[in-house]
């Protein structure tokens, strides 16, 4: 069963020292070797672009986005159904960020019920289980 990778997996793997860095690098190595069935979405890449641009590192964000897209030939698009479902998720959990709601909706609409993330905001959402990067 595949897992959905949240943006923080890529940010921690590509960034400086962080308690999650080693676990995220290991996880992505396993994905590259075909040892872990995982995917992510075009919205995650957009989030990386946005984050690195805000940090004044747009070129690095673009490079990372290309690396992520290359790692996932079946990169999930964000479809109309995902946008609509994310609205339902936000209505049920207004404290959830719109991006996180879109990630969950995209995962669920593609038959993925586990999201790998260090973000506890994914905890307790019906239909999805958050898995810490070091626990997969």
C-alpha positions as CSV (number, residue, x, y, z in Angstrom):
1,X,0.0,0.0,0.0
2,X,1.5,3.3,-1.0
3,X,2.1,6.3,1.3
4,X,1.8,10.0,0.4
5,X,4.9,12.1,1.2
6,X,4.3,15.5,2.7
7,X,6.4,18.5,1.7
8,X,8.3,18.5,5.0
9,X,9.9,15.1,4.1
10,X,11.7,16.9,1.2
11,X,12.4,20.1,3.1
12,X,14.1,18.2,6.0
13,X,16.0,15.9,3.6
14,X,17.3,18.9,1.5
15,X,17.8,21.3,4.4
16,X,20.4,21.9,7.1
17,X,20.7,20.0,10.3
18,X,17.4,18.9,11.7
19,X,16.3,15.9,14.0
20,X,14.3,14.5,11.0
21,X,17.0,14.9,8.3
22,X,18.5,11.4,8.5
23,X,15.1,9.7,8.6
24,X,13.9,11.7,5.6
25,X,17.0,11.0,3.6
26,X,16.8,7.3,4.4
27,X,13.1,7.3,3.4
28,X,13.8,9.0,0.0
29,X,16.7,6.6,-0.6
30,X,14.3,3.7,-0.1
31,X,11.8,5.3,-2.5
32,X,14.6,5.8,-5.1
33,X,15.6,2.1,-4.8
34,X,12.0,0.9,-5.2
35,X,11.9,-0.4,-1.6
36,X,9.1,1.9,-0.5
37,X,5.9,2.4,-2.5
38,X,5.3,6.2,-2.2
39,X,4.0,9.1,-4.1
40,X,3.4,12.8,-3.7
41,X,1.5,15.5,-5.7
42,X,2.1,18.5,-7.9
43,X,0.8,20.7,-5.0
44,X,3.7,19.5,-2.8
45,X,6.2,20.7,-5.5
46,X,4.3,24.0,-5.6
47,X,4.7,24.2,-1.9
48,X,8.4,23.6,-2.1
49,X,8.7,26.4,-4.7
50,X,6.8,28.8,-2.5
51,X,8.8,27.9,0.6
52,X,12.2,28.3,-1.0
53,X,11.2,31.5,-2.8
54,X,10.1,33.0,0.5
55,X,13.5,32.0,1.9
56,X,15.2,33.8,-1.0
57,X,16.4,30.5,-2.5
58,X,14.1,30.1,-5.5
59,X,16.7,28.4,-7.6
60,X,17.1,25.7,-4.9
61,X,13.4,25.3,-4.8
62,X,13.1,24.9,-8.5
63,X,16.0,22.3,-8.4
64,X,14.3,20.4,-5.6
65,X,11.0,20.5,-7.4
66,X,12.6,18.9,-10.4
67,X,14.3,16.3,-8.3
68,X,11.0,15.4,-6.6
69,X,9.2,15.2,-9.9
70,X,12.0,12.9,-11.3
71,X,11.6,10.6,-8.3
72,X,7.9,10.1,-8.9
73,X,7.1,9.4,-12.6
74,X,3.4,9.0,-11.6
75,X,3.3,12.3,-9.7
76,X,-0.3,12.8,-8.6
77,X,-2.0,15.8,-10.2
78,X,-4.5,17.9,-8.2
79,X,-7.9,17.3,-9.7
80,X,-11.2,19.0,-9.3
81,X,-12.4,16.2,-7.0
82,X,-9.4,16.9,-4.7
83,X,-10.2,20.6,-4.5
84,X,-13.8,19.8,-3.6
85,X,-12.9,17.2,-1.0
86,X,-10.3,19.5,0.5
87,X,-13.2,22.0,1.1
88,X,-15.1,19.3,2.9
89,X,-12.1,18.6,5.1
90,X,-11.7,22.2,5.9
91,X,-15.3,22.6,6.8
92,X,-15.0,19.6,9.2
93,X,-11.6,20.8,10.6
94,X,-11.2,24.6,10.1
95,X,-7.9,24.5,12.0
96,X,-6.3,22.4,9.2
97,X,-4.3,24.4,6.7
98,X,-5.8,24.6,3.2
99,X,-2.6,23.0,1.8
100,X,-2.7,20.1,4.3
101,X,-6.4,19.6,3.4
102,X,-5.5,19.4,-0.3
103,X,-2.7,16.9,0.4
104,X,-5.1,14.7,2.4
105,X,-7.8,14.9,-0.3
106,X,-5.4,14.1,-3.0
107,X,-4.1,11.1,-1.1
108,X,-7.5,9.8,-0.2
109,X,-8.9,10.3,-3.7
110,X,-6.0,8.2,-5.0
111,X,-6.5,5.3,-2.6
112,X,-3.7,6.3,-0.2
113,X,-4.6,6.3,3.4
114,X,-1.2,7.0,5.0
115,X,0.7,10.3,4.9
116,X,4.4,10.5,5.9
117,X,4.9,13.7,7.7
118,X,6.4,15.2,10.8
119,X,3.4,17.5,11.0
120,X,0.9,16.4,13.8
121,X,-1.8,18.5,12.2
122,X,-2.6,15.4,10.1
123,X,-3.4,13.4,13.3
124,X,-7.0,12.5,13.8
125,X,-8.3,13.2,10.3
126,X,-10.8,10.5,9.3
127,X,-9.5,8.1,6.7
128,X,-5.8,9.1,6.9
129,X,-3.1,7.9,9.2
130,X,0.0,10.1,9.8
131,X,3.3,8.2,10.0
132,X,6.4,9.9,11.3
133,X,9.3,9.8,8.8
134,X,11.4,7.8,11.2
135,X,8.7,5.2,11.8
136,X,8.2,4.0,8.2
